[in-house]
Amino acid sequence: MNTIIRTGLVLIISTAGLSGCSSVRTAASTVTSSVEHAATRIFHPATPATPTAPAPAGLDDYKTQVARHVAEHNPDRVYAGTLPPMLPAVVVLEITVDRDGQLADVAVQRSRDPDASEIALASVRRSSPLPAPQQLARDTGRLTFSETFLFADSERYQLRSLARPQASE
């Protein structure tokens, strides 16, 4: 492949040099530039940039980033309206991530509904990796925190870190 590109460049530059025409030289340099650019992309492909969240200001800010991330990865499970006054289930998960946001552990901390617990656990697992906790995991390399899933019905929830006020009776 390198040989083909080099040969093409030599032919283009030679043709432009022999012709003595400035428009051909301009075209040759444009072609040369395009060929060099293509060759660079072939042999040194750019890695796609991964969007990163800004460093969290504290634990509450980080929990909000995680809650948004989980909601974005589970849109069919997110309840968009005002939560009813009586919730059918509340699940509290204890989540542990490493400094890169990889899920190290997730466990049910509190729940009375096994089906809701499974939905909450699956939602977090499906969202991995989570946003990196950055400086919050500096000391141990891990961060453990709790997040509460407020179920509006048997399958849909709001995350406490993002939840709006609940309806009153």
PyMOL commands that set and color helices and strands:
alter all, ss='L'
color gray80, all
select helices_A, chain A and resi 2-19+22-43+59-73+75-77+114-126+134-137
alter helices_A, ss='H'
color red, helices_A
select strands_A, chain A and resi 89-98+103-110+142-151+157-159
alter strands_A, ss='S'
color yellow, strands_A
deselect
rebuild
show_as cartoon
